């Protein structure tokens, strides 16, 4: 006869408090594992009973290497736990999912083993809802750097707007530049417009790495140019490079949205003032995408220049621009180009449509 789940819950809570294994018959654990992995029909439970069941299985499996199931080869315990988590992701299992989240949070807060806590955090990154935000936000200040970063990853993937607010609050509270950069990058990947205000402030941060990360994050959010770009104080090399990258990102977003005129202006700005060959190559490619014939003057300018990387890239782009008029303009300019550019452009035009 299965144990009452109220008794199971009491055993699990007592064992966690004492950091000992729960004294629950193996047959009861095996029965729950079979059920929660979908190998046997599910029982009918209320929310608290589901939480107790998940708590028992987590406590029994999380520290085991393998787990024996009747009539089967021993299975890695974490594989079974992973199967249980995946089944709880079913949209029809909202009650079970919420109960599993609570069980994982309880194990996470009371556990001391690093690997086990990391396992819980990795599952919460998959399952996470607003219910887990409070615990995860507190762990952003954990003394263990590994726990902090896994908590950050779990908040980054959490779809709740509360997770974004928690990240923004942690960003304002932190004074460690490297940790602030990590949080900024997480906010950027979430693409949460609500973070724009705090990121705009950090675009003028005194730490170049923080300012550069904020500049790029704003571009990822689709925001306009950050305040730092209009200041008269010279930016550091790191921030200046980030501003150019951000301009390219904004131009790409504008082009995707169909605003080719605005995108072309940004690409042209980067091409004329950008730092480094790769920046100008990216801008020139963008100009060609926004208006092939309109980009011929910039392609010719690159061919006339002394930057060998940009020169070769311009020749390839010249061969991709269709139309007799563009080809005629390139052939007309050919004799006046540097010898290397003449060779590159001749080869490109010979392969052009």
Protein Blocks (a to p, Z undefined) as FASTA:
>chain_A
ZZdfklmmmmmmmmmmnopacdddfklmmmmmmmmnopaccddddfklmmmmmmmmmmmm
mmpfbdcdehiacddfklmmmmmmmmmmpmklmmmmmmmmmmmmmmmmmpmbfklmmmmm
mmmmmmocfklmmmmmmmmmpfblklmmmmmmmmmmpmbfklmmmmmmmmmmpccfklmm
mmmmmmmmnopaklmmmmmmmmmcfblklmmmmmmmmmmnopacdfklmpmbdcdfklmm
mmmmmmmmmmmmmmmnopamlmmmmmmmmmmmmgcjklmmmmmmmmmmmomklmmmmmmm
mmmmmbfklmmmmmmmmmmmgcjklmmmmmmmmmmpcfklmmmmmmmmmmpZZ
